[in-house]
Amino acid sequence: MKRRIENALDSIEESIENAEDRVEAELEPIEERLDDLEDRAESELGGEGSRLDDLERRLDELEDRAEDESREAISGAKERVRNLRSKR
């Protein structure tokens, strides 16, 4: 039984790492693009803030999305643990 629990914990850890890797991979090109846009906005707009406000909004959305995907991965891992416990 102890081995099954260890295997389940390993599986959960792997699932979380995979979810984090997927989120990072998805966000990387978006973050690069946003950095480019921010740099361009600063050089082109000077004091104008509407584009920067839009950029900040997009970053908030990306953060929310990453948090949601992480929660889903953790929730799935917890469900697997519950399923293992119920099979005992």
PDB file of N, CA, C and O in Angstrom:
ATOM      1  N   MET A   1       0.832  -1.193   0.000  1.00  0.00           N
ATOM      2  CA  MET A   1       0.000   0.000   0.000  1.00  0.00           C
ATOM      3  C   MET A   1       0.875   1.255   0.000  1.00  0.00           C
ATOM      4  O   MET A   1       0.596   2.231  -0.696  1.00  0.00           O
ATOM      5  N   LYS A   2       1.947   1.200   0.805  1.00  0.00           N
ATOM      6  CA  LYS A   2       2.835   2.356   0.878  1.00  0.00           C
ATOM      7  C   LYS A   2       3.419   2.666  -0.503  1.00  0.00           C
ATOM      8  O   LYS A   2       3.559   3.830  -0.879  1.00  0.00           O
ATOM      9  N   ARG A   3       3.753   1.628  -1.242  1.00  0.00           N
ATOM     10  CA  ARG A   3       4.324   1.821  -2.580  1.00  0.00           C
ATOM     11  C   ARG A   3       3.302   2.494  -3.502  1.00  0.00           C
ATOM     12  O   ARG A   3       3.667   3.348  -4.310  1.00  0.00           O
ATOM     13  N   ARG A   4       2.033   2.118  -3.386  1.00  0.00           N
ATOM     14  CA  ARG A   4       0.991   2.726  -4.222  1.00  0.00           C
ATOM     15  C   ARG A   4       0.843   4.209  -3.911  1.00  0.00           C
ATOM     16  O   ARG A   4       0.649   5.024  -4.813  1.00  0.00           O
ATOM     17  N   ILE A   5       0.935   4.554  -2.636  1.00  0.00           N
ATOM     18  CA  ILE A   5       0.840   5.962  -2.240  1.00  0.00           C
ATOM     19  C   ILE A   5       2.042   6.736  -2.773  1.00  0.00           C
ATOM     20  O   ILE A   5       1.902   7.850  -3.278  1.00  0.00           O
ATOM     21  N   GLU A   6       3.225   6.133  -2.656  1.00  0.00           N
ATOM     22  CA  GLU A   6       4.426   6.788  -3.190  1.00  0.00           C
ATOM     23  C   GLU A   6       4.303   6.990  -4.691  1.00  0.00           C
ATOM     24  O   GLU A   6       4.661   8.046  -5.213  1.00  0.00           O
ATOM     25  N   ASN A   7       3.794   5.973  -5.389  1.00  0.00           N
ATOM     26  CA  ASN A   7       3.594   6.092  -6.834  1.00  0.00           C
ATOM     27  C   ASN A   7       2.583   7.193  -7.158  1.00  0.00           C
ATOM     28  O   ASN A   7       2.766   7.947  -8.114  1.00  0.00           O
ATOM     29  N   ALA A   8       1.531   7.280  -6.370  1.00  0.00           N
ATOM     30  CA  ALA A   8       0.518   8.317  -6.590  1.00  0.00           C
ATOM     31  C   ALA A   8       1.114   9.701  -6.371  1.00  0.00           C
ATOM     32  O   ALA A   8       0.865  10.621  -7.150  1.00  0.00           O
ATOM     33  N   LEU A   9       1.901   9.846  -5.310  1.00  0.00           N
ATOM     34  CA  LEU A   9       2.537  11.139  -5.051  1.00  0.00           C
ATOM     35  C   LEU A   9       3.505  11.506  -6.163  1.00  0.00           C
ATOM     36  O   LEU A   9       3.574  12.664  -6.573  1.00  0.00           O
ATOM     37  N   ASP A  10       4.255  10.520  -6.655  1.00  0.00           N
ATOM     38  CA  ASP A  10       5.164  10.772  -7.786  1.00  0.00           C
ATOM     39  C   ASP A  10       4.382  11.212  -9.013  1.00  0.00           C
ATOM     40  O   ASP A  10       4.788  12.122  -9.736  1.00  0.00           O
ATOM     41  N   SER A  11       3.256  10.554  -9.234  1.00  0.00           N
ATOM     42  CA  SER A  11       2.408  10.909 -10.376  1.00  0.00           C
ATOM     43  C   SER A  11       1.859  12.320 -10.241  1.00  0.00           C
ATOM     44  O   SER A  11       1.809  13.068 -11.217  1.00  0.00           O
ATOM     45  N   ILE A  12       1.451  12.681  -9.040  1.00  0.00           N
ATOM     46  CA  ILE A  12       0.938  14.027  -8.790  1.00  0.00           C
ATOM     47  C   ILE A  12       2.030  15.065  -9.038  1.00  0.00           C
ATOM     48  O   ILE A  12       1.800  16.082  -9.692  1.00  0.00           O
ATOM     49  N   GLU A  13       3.210  14.794  -8.511  1.00  0.00           N
ATOM     50  CA  GLU A  13       4.323  15.725  -8.692  1.00  0.00           C
ATOM     51  C   GLU A  13       4.654  15.886 -10.172  1.00  0.00           C
ATOM     52  O   GLU A  13       4.896  16.996 -10.644  1.00  0.00           O
ATOM     53  N   GLU A  14       4.662  14.788 -10.890  1.00  0.00           N
ATOM     54  CA  GLU A  14       4.941  14.837 -12.324  1.00  0.00           C
ATOM     55  C   GLU A  14       3.856  15.612 -13.074  1.00  0.00           C
ATOM     56  O   GLU A  14       4.155  16.381 -13.988  1.00  0.00           O
ATOM     57  N   SER A  15       2.599  15.406 -12.684  1.00  0.00           N
ATOM     58  CA  SER A  15       1.488  16.132 -13.321  1.00  0.00           C
ATOM     59  C   SER A  15       1.620  17.632 -13.104  1.00  0.00           C
ATOM     60  O   SER A  15       1.403  18.422 -14.023  1.00  0.00           O
ATOM     61  N   ILE A  16       1.974  18.014 -11.900  1.00  0.00           N
ATOM     62  CA  ILE A  16       2.130  19.434 -11.592  1.00  0.00           C
ATOM     63  C   ILE A  16       3.286  20.020 -12.391  1.00  0.00           C
ATOM     64  O   ILE A  16       3.168  21.106 -12.960  1.00  0.00           O
ATOM     65  N   GLU A  17       4.410  19.295 -12.433  1.00  0.00           N
ATOM     66  CA  GLU A  17       5.563  19.778 -13.205  1.00  0.00           C
ATOM     67  C   GLU A  17       5.209  19.911 -14.684  1.00  0.00           C
ATOM     68  O   GLU A  17       5.591  20.885 -15.331  1.00  0.00           O
ATOM     69  N   ASN A  18       4.475  18.925 -15.221  1.00  0.00           N
ATOM     70  CA  ASN A  18       4.069  18.987 -16.629  1.00  0.00           C
ATOM     71  C   ASN A  18       3.157  20.181 -16.885  1.00  0.00           C
ATOM     72  O   ASN A  18       3.288  20.865 -17.901  1.00  0.00           O
ATOM     73  N   ALA A  19       2.234  20.428 -15.961  1.00  0.00           N
ATOM     74  CA  ALA A  19       1.330  21.572 -16.118  1.00  0.00           C
ATOM     75  C   ALA A  19       2.115  22.880 -16.083  1.00  0.00           C
ATOM     76  O   ALA A  19       1.873  23.782 -16.885  1.00  0.00           O
ATOM     77  N   GLU A  20       3.049  22.972 -15.154  1.00  0.00           N
ATOM     78  CA  GLU A  20       3.870  24.187 -15.073  1.00  0.00           C
ATOM     79  C   GLU A  20       4.673  24.380 -16.355  1.00  0.00           C
ATOM     80  O   GLU A  20       4.766  25.495 -16.868  1.00  0.00           O
ATOM     81  N   ASP A  21       5.256  23.293 -16.876  1.00  0.00           N
ATOM     82  CA  ASP A  21       6.030  23.381 -18.120  1.00  0.00           C
ATOM     83  C   ASP A  21       5.156  23.826 -19.290  1.00  0.00           C
ATOM     84  O   ASP A  21       5.569  24.648 -20.108  1.00  0.00           O
ATOM     85  N   ARG A  22       3.939  23.271 -19.362  1.00  0.00           N
ATOM     86  CA  ARG A  22       3.035  23.653 -20.452  1.00  0.00           C
ATOM     87  C   ARG A  22       2.641  25.122 -20.356  1.00  0.00           C
ATOM     88  O   ARG A  22       2.604  25.830 -21.361  1.00  0.00           O
ATOM     89  N   VAL A  23       2.349  25.570 -19.145  1.00  0.00           N
ATOM     90  CA  VAL A  23       1.974  26.973 -18.952  1.00  0.00           C
ATOM     91  C   VAL A  23       3.152  27.874 -19.332  1.00  0.00           C
ATOM     92  O   VAL A  23       2.973  28.863 -20.042  1.00  0.00           O
ATOM     93  N   GLU A  24       4.344  27.535 -18.865  1.00  0.00           N
ATOM     94  CA  GLU A  24       5.519  28.338 -19.198  1.00  0.00           C
ATOM     95  C   GLU A  24       5.753  28.376 -20.700  1.00  0.00           C
ATOM     96  O   GLU A  24       6.038  29.434 -21.261  1.00  0.00           O
ATOM     97  N   ALA A  25       5.633  27.218 -21.357  1.00  0.00           N
ATOM     98  CA  ALA A  25       5.850  27.155 -22.801  1.00  0.00           C
ATOM     99  C   ALA A  25       4.817  27.987 -23.548  1.00  0.00           C
ATOM    100  O   ALA A  25       5.138  28.648 -24.535  1.00  0.00           O
ATOM    101  N   GLU A  26       3.583  27.951 -23.078  1.00  0.00           N
ATOM    102  CA  GLU A  26       2.535  28.741 -23.722  1.00  0.00           C
ATOM    103  C   GLU A  26       2.724  30.237 -23.497  1.00  0.00           C
ATOM    104  O   GLU A  26       2.467  31.046 -24.388  1.00  0.00           O
ATOM    105  N   LEU A  27       3.168  30.587 -22.319  1.00  0.00           N
ATOM    106  CA  LEU A  27       3.281  31.998 -21.972  1.00  0.00           C
ATOM    107  C   LEU A  27       4.558  32.644 -22.513  1.00  0.00           C
ATOM    108  O   LEU A  27       4.599  33.859 -22.708  1.00  0.00           O
ATOM    109  N   GLU A  28       5.583  31.856 -22.754  1.00  0.00           N
ATOM    110  CA  GLU A  28       6.867  32.431 -23.172  1.00  0.00           C
ATOM    111  C   GLU A  28       6.763  33.318 -24.413  1.00  0.00           C
ATOM    112  O   GLU A  28       7.215  34.462 -24.367  1.00  0.00           O
ATOM    113  N   PRO A  29       6.183  32.838 -25.523  1.00  0.00           N
ATOM    114  CA  PRO A  29       6.106  33.733 -26.687  1.00  0.00           C
ATOM    115  C   PRO A  29       5.203  34.938 -26.443  1.00  0.00           C
ATOM    116  O   PRO A  29       5.433  36.013 -26.999  1.00  0.00           O
ATOM    117  N   ILE A  30       4.194  34.763 -25.628  1.00  0.00           N
ATOM    118  CA  ILE A  30       3.294  35.873 -25.325  1.00  0.00           C
ATOM    119  C   ILE A  30       4.027  36.919 -24.495  1.00  0.00           C
ATOM    120  O   ILE A  30       3.908  38.118 -24.747  1.00  0.00           O
ATOM    121  N   GLU A  31       4.781  36.460 -23.509  1.00  0.00           N
ATOM    122  CA  GLU A  31       5.548  37.392 -22.674  1.00  0.00           C
ATOM    123  C   GLU A  31       6.585  38.141 -23.506  1.00  0.00           C
ATOM    124  O   GLU A  31       6.790  39.340 -23.322  1.00  0.00           O
ATOM    125  N   GLU A  32       7.244  37.416 -24.434  1.00  0.00           N
ATOM    126  CA  GLU A  32       8.219  38.071 -25.303  1.00  0.00           C
ATOM    127  C   GLU A  32       7.544  39.143 -26.152  1.00  0.00           C
ATOM    128  O   GLU A  32       8.059  40.251 -26.299  1.00  0.00           O
ATOM    129  N   ARG A  33       6.397  38.801 -26.701  1.00  0.00           N
ATOM    130  CA  ARG A  33       5.657  39.766 -27.528  1.00  0.00           C
ATOM    131  C   ARG A  33       5.239  40.978 -26.695  1.00  0.00           C
ATOM    132  O   ARG A  33       5.345  42.117 -27.148  1.00  0.00           O
ATOM    133  N   LEU A  34       4.770  40.726 -25.487  1.00  0.00           N
ATOM    134  CA  LEU A  34       4.362  41.827 -24.623  1.00  0.00           C
ATOM    135  C   LEU A  34       5.556  42.703 -24.235  1.00  0.00           C
ATOM    136  O   LEU A  34       5.436  43.926 -24.156  1.00  0.00           O
ATOM    137  N   ASP A  35       6.698  42.074 -23.994  1.00  0.00           N
ATOM    138  CA  ASP A  35       7.906  42.859 -23.711  1.00  0.00           C
ATOM    139  C   ASP A  35       8.256  43.756 -24.895  1.00  0.00           C
ATOM    140  O   ASP A  35       8.589  44.930 -24.727  1.00  0.00           O
ATOM    141  N   ASP A  36       8.172  43.177 -26.108  1.00  0.00           N
ATOM    142  CA  ASP A  36       8.439  43.971 -27.310  1.00  0.00           C
ATOM    143  C   ASP A  36       7.452  45.125 -27.437  1.00  0.00           C
ATOM    144  O   ASP A  36       7.838  46.252 -27.748  1.00  0.00           O
ATOM    145  N   LEU A  37       6.181  44.836 -27.195  1.00  0.00           N
ATOM    146  CA  LEU A  37       5.164  45.880 -27.272  1.00  0.00           C
ATOM    147  C   LEU A  37       5.395  46.968 -26.220  1.00  0.00           C
ATOM    148  O   LEU A  37       5.230  48.158 -26.490  1.00  0.00           O
ATOM    149  N   GLU A  38       5.774  46.540 -25.037  1.00  0.00           N
ATOM    150  CA  GLU A  38       6.041  47.503 -23.972  1.00  0.00           C
ATOM    151  C   GLU A  38       7.214  48.402 -24.346  1.00  0.00           C
ATOM    152  O   GLU A  38       7.150  49.619 -24.176  1.00  0.00           O
ATOM    153  N   ASP A  39       8.280  47.800 -24.854  1.00  0.00           N
ATOM    154  CA  ASP A  39       9.442  48.593 -25.268  1.00  0.00           C
ATOM    155  C   ASP A  39       9.059  49.579 -26.375  1.00  0.00           C
ATOM    156  O   ASP A  39       9.439  50.750 -26.348  1.00  0.00           O
ATOM    157  N   ARG A  40       8.298  49.074 -27.345  1.00  0.00           N
ATOM    158  CA  ARG A  40       7.882  49.938 -28.448  1.00  0.00           C
ATOM    159  C   ARG A  40       6.964  51.049 -27.953  1.00  0.00           C
ATOM    160  O   ARG A  40       7.082  52.199 -28.374  1.00  0.00           O
ATOM    161  N   ALA A  41       6.052  50.696 -27.060  1.00  0.00           N
ATOM    162  CA  ALA A  41       5.122  51.689 -26.528  1.00  0.00           C
ATOM    163  C   ALA A  41       5.871  52.775 -25.769  1.00  0.00           C
ATOM    164  O   ALA A  41       5.564  53.960 -25.903  1.00  0.00           O
ATOM    165  N   GLU A  42       6.841  52.373 -24.985  1.00  0.00           N
ATOM    166  CA  GLU A  42       7.610  53.366 -24.229  1.00  0.00           C
ATOM    167  C   GLU A  42       8.364  54.306 -25.161  1.00  0.00           C
ATOM    168  O   GLU A  42       8.426  55.512 -24.922  1.00  0.00           O
ATOM    169  N   SER A  43       8.937  53.744 -26.229  1.00  0.00           N
ATOM    170  CA  SER A  43       9.702  54.602 -27.123  1.00  0.00           C
ATOM    171  C   SER A  43       8.803  55.457 -28.013  1.00  0.00           C
ATOM    172  O   SER A  43       9.144  56.602 -28.308  1.00  0.00           O
ATOM    173  N   GLU A  44       7.663  54.921 -28.445  1.00  0.00           N
ATOM    174  CA  GLU A  44       6.787  55.649 -29.351  1.00  0.00           C
ATOM    175  C   GLU A  44       5.841  56.600 -28.625  1.00  0.00           C
ATOM    176  O   GLU A  44       5.554  57.693 -29.114  1.00  0.00           O
ATOM    177  N   LEU A  45       5.366  56.186 -27.474  1.00  0.00           N
ATOM    178  CA  LEU A  45       4.301  56.936 -26.830  1.00  0.00           C
ATOM    179  C   LEU A  45       4.782  57.932 -25.787  1.00  0.00           C
ATOM    180  O   LEU A  45       4.092  58.902 -25.473  1.00  0.00           O
ATOM    181  N   GLY A  46       5.935  57.690 -25.269  1.00  0.00           N
ATOM    182  CA  GLY A  46       6.400  58.581 -24.215  1.00  0.00           C
ATOM    183  C   GLY A  46       5.452  58.548 -23.044  1.00  0.00           C
ATOM    184  O   GLY A  46       5.391  57.542 -22.337  1.00  0.00           O
ATOM    185  N   GLY A  47       4.706  59.617 -22.814  1.00  0.00           N
ATOM    186  CA  GLY A  47       3.817  59.705 -21.660  1.00  0.00           C
ATOM    187  C   GLY A  47       2.451  59.093 -21.870  1.00  0.00           C
ATOM    188  O   GLY A  47       1.694  58.963 -20.908  1.00  0.00           O
ATOM    189  N   GLU A  48       2.103  58.712 -23.088  1.00  0.00           N
ATOM    190  CA  GLU A  48       0.770  58.164 -23.346  1.00  0.00           C
ATOM    191  C   GLU A  48       0.647  56.796 -22.701  1.00  0.00           C
ATOM    192  O   GLU A  48       1.513  55.939 -22.878  1.00  0.00           O
ATOM    193  N   GLY A  49      -0.423  56.591 -21.957  1.00  0.00           N
ATOM    194  CA  GLY A  49      -0.521  55.375 -21.181  1.00  0.00           C
ATOM    195  C   GLY A  49      -1.549  54.367 -21.632  1.00  0.00           C
ATOM    196  O   GLY A  49      -1.625  53.286 -21.048  1.00  0.00           O
ATOM    197  N   SER A  50      -2.353  54.667 -22.652  1.00  0.00           N
ATOM    198  CA  SER A  50      -3.441  53.740 -22.973  1.00  0.00           C
ATOM    199  C   SER A  50      -2.915  52.383 -23.420  1.00  0.00           C
ATOM    200  O   SER A  50      -3.478  51.352 -23.052  1.00  0.00           O
ATOM    201  N   ARG A  51      -1.858  52.367 -24.197  1.00  0.00           N
ATOM    202  CA  ARG A  51      -1.283  51.087 -24.627  1.00  0.00           C
ATOM    203  C   ARG A  51      -0.662  50.356 -23.453  1.00  0.00           C
ATOM    204  O   ARG A  51      -0.745  49.132 -23.354  1.00  0.00           O
ATOM    205  N   LEU A  52      -0.049  51.102 -22.580  1.00  0.00           N
ATOM    206  CA  LEU A  52       0.546  50.480 -21.404  1.00  0.00           C
ATOM    207  C   LEU A  52      -0.537  49.918 -20.491  1.00  0.00           C
ATOM    208  O   LEU A  52      -0.355  48.865 -19.880  1.00  0.00           O
ATOM    209  N   ASP A  53      -1.660  50.620 -20.398  1.00  0.00           N
ATOM    210  CA  ASP A  53      -2.790  50.103 -19.625  1.00  0.00           C
ATOM    211  C   ASP A  53      -3.298  48.806 -20.238  1.00  0.00           C
ATOM    212  O   ASP A  53      -3.615  47.858 -19.520  1.00  0.00           O
ATOM    213  N   ASP A  54      -3.375  48.764 -21.574  1.00  0.00           N
ATOM    214  CA  ASP A  54      -3.798  47.559 -22.272  1.00  0.00           C
ATOM    215  C   ASP A  54      -2.803  46.426 -22.028  1.00  0.00           C
ATOM    216  O   ASP A  54      -3.201  45.281 -21.816  1.00  0.00           O
ATOM    217  N   LEU A  55      -1.544  46.741 -22.057  1.00  0.00           N
ATOM    218  CA  LEU A  55      -0.503  45.753 -21.798  1.00  0.00           C
ATOM    219  C   LEU A  55      -0.636  45.194 -20.387  1.00  0.00           C
ATOM    220  O   LEU A  55      -0.536  43.985 -20.178  1.00  0.00           O
ATOM    221  N   GLU A  56      -0.859  46.068 -19.433  1.00  0.00           N
ATOM    222  CA  GLU A  56      -1.026  45.623 -18.052  1.00  0.00           C
ATOM    223  C   GLU A  56      -2.253  44.722 -17.911  1.00  0.00           C
ATOM    224  O   GLU A  56      -2.219  43.728 -17.185  1.00  0.00           O
ATOM    225  N   ARG A  57      -3.327  45.068 -18.603  1.00  0.00           N
ATOM    226  CA  ARG A  57      -4.536  44.247 -18.582  1.00  0.00           C
ATOM    227  C   ARG A  57      -4.246  42.863 -19.158  1.00  0.00           C
ATOM    228  O   ARG A  57      -4.684  41.853 -18.609  1.00  0.00           O
ATOM    229  N   ARG A  58      -3.512  42.822 -20.257  1.00  0.00           N
ATOM    230  CA  ARG A  58      -3.172  41.531 -20.875  1.00  0.00           C
ATOM    231  C   ARG A  58      -2.305  40.681 -19.941  1.00  0.00           C
ATOM    232  O   ARG A  58      -2.491  39.468 -19.843  1.00  0.00           O
ATOM    233  N   LEU A  59      -1.380  41.316 -19.273  1.00  0.00           N
ATOM    234  CA  LEU A  59      -0.533  40.586 -18.329  1.00  0.00           C
ATOM    235  C   LEU A  59      -1.360  40.018 -17.187  1.00  0.00           C
ATOM    236  O   LEU A  59      -1.119  38.897 -16.740  1.00  0.00           O
ATOM    237  N   ASP A  60      -2.337  40.790 -16.712  1.00  0.00           N
ATOM    238  CA  ASP A  60      -3.233  40.294 -15.664  1.00  0.00           C
ATOM    239  C   ASP A  60      -4.025  39.079 -16.161  1.00  0.00           C
ATOM    240  O   ASP A  60      -4.216  38.110 -15.426  1.00  0.00           O
ATOM    241  N   GLU A  61      -4.481  39.144 -17.415  1.00  0.00           N
ATOM    242  CA  GLU A  61      -5.217  38.022 -17.990  1.00  0.00           C
ATOM    243  C   GLU A  61      -4.336  36.781 -18.096  1.00  0.00           C
ATOM    244  O   GLU A  61      -4.785  35.670 -17.810  1.00  0.00           O
ATOM    245  N   LEU A  62      -3.079  36.970 -18.507  1.00  0.00           N
ATOM    246  CA  LEU A  62      -2.149  35.851 -18.599  1.00  0.00           C
ATOM    247  C   LEU A  62      -1.901  35.228 -17.225  1.00  0.00           C
ATOM    248  O   LEU A  62      -1.836  34.007 -17.083  1.00  0.00           O
ATOM    249  N   GLU A  63      -1.767  36.082 -16.228  1.00  0.00           N
ATOM    250  CA  GLU A  63      -1.557  35.591 -14.876  1.00  0.00           C
ATOM    251  C   GLU A  63      -2.757  34.767 -14.417  1.00  0.00           C
ATOM    252  O   GLU A  63      -2.590  33.695 -13.834  1.00  0.00           O
ATOM    253  N   ASP A  64      -3.959  35.262 -14.677  1.00  0.00           N
ATOM    254  CA  ASP A  64      -5.178  34.542 -14.301  1.00  0.00           C
ATOM    255  C   ASP A  64      -5.245  33.190 -15.010  1.00  0.00           C
ATOM    256  O   ASP A  64      -5.601  32.176 -14.409  1.00  0.00           O
ATOM    257  N   ARG A  65      -4.899  33.194 -16.284  1.00  0.00           N
ATOM    258  CA  ARG A  65      -4.941  31.955 -17.070  1.00  0.00           C
ATOM    259  C   ARG A  65      -3.950  30.931 -16.521  1.00  0.00           C
ATOM    260  O   ARG A  65      -4.281  29.752 -16.389  1.00  0.00           O
ATOM    261  N   ALA A  66      -2.745  31.377 -16.203  1.00  0.00           N
ATOM    262  CA  ALA A  66      -1.732  30.473 -15.651  1.00  0.00           C
ATOM    263  C   ALA A  66      -2.199  29.902 -14.310  1.00  0.00           C
ATOM    264  O   ALA A  66      -2.019  28.715 -14.038  1.00  0.00           O
ATOM    265  N   GLU A  67      -2.787  30.741 -13.490  1.00  0.00           N
ATOM    266  CA  GLU A  67      -3.298  30.279 -12.194  1.00  0.00           C
ATOM    267  C   GLU A  67      -4.414  29.259 -12.392  1.00  0.00           C
ATOM    268  O   GLU A  67      -4.462  28.250 -11.688  1.00  0.00           O
ATOM    269  N   ASP A  68      -5.310  29.513 -13.344  1.00  0.00           N
ATOM    270  CA  ASP A  68      -6.413  28.583 -13.601  1.00  0.00           C
ATOM    271  C   ASP A  68      -5.886  27.225 -14.062  1.00  0.00           C
ATOM    272  O   ASP A  68      -6.359  26.186 -13.600  1.00  0.00           O
ATOM    273  N   GLU A  69      -4.915  27.230 -14.965  1.00  0.00           N
ATOM    274  CA  GLU A  69      -4.376  25.973 -15.472  1.00  0.00           C
ATOM    275  C   GLU A  69      -3.643  25.213 -14.373  1.00  0.00           C
ATOM    276  O   GLU A  69      -3.706  23.985 -14.319  1.00  0.00           O
ATOM    277  N   SER A  70      -2.960  25.922 -13.515  1.00  0.00           N
ATOM    278  CA  SER A  70      -2.276  25.270 -12.396  1.00  0.00           C
ATOM    279  C   SER A  70      -3.294  24.663 -11.436  1.00  0.00           C
ATOM    280  O   SER A  70      -3.112  23.544 -10.958  1.00  0.00           O
ATOM    281  N   ARG A  71      -4.361  25.402 -11.157  1.00  0.00           N
ATOM    282  CA  ARG A  71      -5.411  24.882 -10.272  1.00  0.00           C
ATOM    283  C   ARG A  71      -6.022  23.604 -10.853  1.00  0.00           C
ATOM    284  O   ARG A  71      -6.275  22.644 -10.125  1.00  0.00           O
ATOM    285  N   GLU A  72      -6.258  23.600 -12.171  1.00  0.00           N
ATOM    286  CA  GLU A  72      -6.833  22.426 -12.816  1.00  0.00           C
ATOM    287  C   GLU A  72      -5.906  21.223 -12.676  1.00  0.00           C
ATOM    288  O   GLU A  72      -6.366  20.117 -12.393  1.00  0.00           O
ATOM    289  N   ALA A  73      -4.613  21.427 -12.872  1.00  0.00           N
ATOM    290  CA  ALA A  73      -3.662  20.328 -12.756  1.00  0.00           C
ATOM    291  C   ALA A  73      -3.623  19.794 -11.334  1.00  0.00           C
ATOM    292  O   ALA A  73      -3.604  18.582 -11.124  1.00  0.00           O
ATOM    293  N   ILE A  74      -3.610  20.681 -10.369  1.00  0.00           N
ATOM    294  CA  ILE A  74      -3.583  20.262  -8.963  1.00  0.00           C
ATOM    295  C   ILE A  74      -4.882  19.563  -8.591  1.00  0.00           C
ATOM    296  O   ILE A  74      -4.868  18.563  -7.873  1.00  0.00           O
ATOM    297  N   SER A  75      -5.996  20.081  -9.074  1.00  0.00           N
ATOM    298  CA  SER A  75      -7.292  19.468  -8.795  1.00  0.00           C
ATOM    299  C   SER A  75      -7.339  18.049  -9.356  1.00  0.00           C
ATOM    300  O   SER A  75      -7.839  17.139  -8.696  1.00  0.00           O
ATOM    301  N   GLY A  76      -6.826  17.858 -10.560  1.00  0.00           N
ATOM    302  CA  GLY A  76      -6.792  16.521 -11.153  1.00  0.00           C
ATOM    303  C   GLY A  76      -5.919  15.573 -10.352  1.00  0.00           C
ATOM    304  O   GLY A  76      -6.258  14.403 -10.180  1.00  0.00           O
ATOM    305  N   ALA A  77      -4.802  16.073  -9.864  1.00  0.00           N
ATOM    306  CA  ALA A  77      -3.910  15.245  -9.046  1.00  0.00           C
ATOM    307  C   ALA A  77      -4.593  14.862  -7.733  1.00  0.00           C
ATOM    308  O   ALA A  77      -4.490  13.719  -7.289  1.00  0.00           O
ATOM    309  N   LYS A  78      -5.280  15.803  -7.120  1.00  0.00           N
ATOM    310  CA  LYS A  78      -5.997  15.510  -5.876  1.00  0.00           C
ATOM    311  C   LYS A  78      -7.077  14.454  -6.113  1.00  0.00           C
ATOM    312  O   LYS A  78      -7.281  13.567  -5.284  1.00  0.00           O
ATOM    313  N   GLU A  79      -7.757  14.556  -7.236  1.00  0.00           N
ATOM    314  CA  GLU A  79      -8.812  13.596  -7.561  1.00  0.00           C
ATOM    315  C   GLU A  79      -8.223  12.197  -7.695  1.00  0.00           C
ATOM    316  O   GLU A  79      -8.830  11.224  -7.247  1.00  0.00           O
ATOM    317  N   ARG A  80      -7.049  12.087  -8.306  1.00  0.00           N
ATOM    318  CA  ARG A  80      -6.401  10.772  -8.421  1.00  0.00           C
ATOM    319  C   ARG A  80      -6.068  10.203  -7.046  1.00  0.00           C
ATOM    320  O   ARG A  80      -6.227   9.006  -6.807  1.00  0.00           O
ATOM    321  N   VAL A  81      -5.606  11.067  -6.145  1.00  0.00           N
ATOM    322  CA  VAL A  81      -5.306  10.615  -4.780  1.00  0.00           C
ATOM    323  C   VAL A  81      -6.583  10.115  -4.099  1.00  0.00           C
ATOM    324  O   VAL A  81      -6.575   9.067  -3.454  1.00  0.00           O
ATOM    325  N   ARG A  82      -7.677  10.864  -4.244  1.00  0.00           N
ATOM    326  CA  ARG A  82      -8.945  10.447  -3.653  1.00  0.00           C
ATOM    327  C   ARG A  82      -9.387   9.092  -4.226  1.00  0.00           C
ATOM    328  O   ARG A  82      -9.879   8.233  -3.494  1.00  0.00           O
ATOM    329  N   ASN A  83      -9.209   8.914  -5.527  1.00  0.00           N
ATOM    330  CA  ASN A  83      -9.576   7.663  -6.160  1.00  0.00           C
ATOM    331  C   ASN A  83      -8.744   6.503  -5.615  1.00  0.00           C
ATOM    332  O   ASN A  83      -9.267   5.413  -5.386  1.00  0.00           O
ATOM    333  N   LEU A  84      -7.456   6.740  -5.409  1.00  0.00           N
ATOM    334  CA  LEU A  84      -6.600   5.704  -4.834  1.00  0.00           C
ATOM    335  C   LEU A  84      -7.043   5.354  -3.423  1.00  0.00           C
ATOM    336  O   LEU A  84      -7.077   4.183  -3.045  1.00  0.00           O
ATOM    337  N   ARG A  85      -7.382   6.378  -2.647  1.00  0.00           N
ATOM    338  CA  ARG A  85      -7.831   6.137  -1.277  1.00  0.00           C
ATOM    339  C   ARG A  85      -9.133   5.335  -1.252  1.00  0.00           C
ATOM    340  O   ARG A  85      -9.308   4.448  -0.416  1.00  0.00           O
ATOM    341  N   SER A  86     -10.020   5.645  -2.153  1.00  0.00           N
ATOM    342  CA  SER A  86     -11.325   4.958  -2.155  1.00  0.00           C
ATOM    343  C   SER A  86     -11.202   3.503  -2.594  1.00  0.00           C
ATOM    344  O   SER A  86     -12.088   2.698  -2.309  1.00  0.00           O
ATOM    345  N   LYS A  87     -10.120   3.155  -3.283  1.00  0.00           N
ATOM    346  CA  LYS A  87      -9.912   1.771  -3.732  1.00  0.00           C
ATOM    347  C   LYS A  87      -9.321   0.897  -2.644  1.00  0.00           C
ATOM    348  O   LYS A  87      -9.240  -0.322  -2.795  1.00  0.00           O
ATOM    349  N   ARG A  88      -8.905   1.518  -1.543  1.00  0.00           N
ATOM    350  CA  ARG A  88      -8.295   0.732  -0.449  1.00  0.00           C
ATOM    351  C   ARG A  88      -9.275  -0.178   0.166  1.00  0.00           C
ATOM    352  O   ARG A  88      -8.938  -0.911   1.096  1.00  0.00           O
TER     353      ARG A  88
END
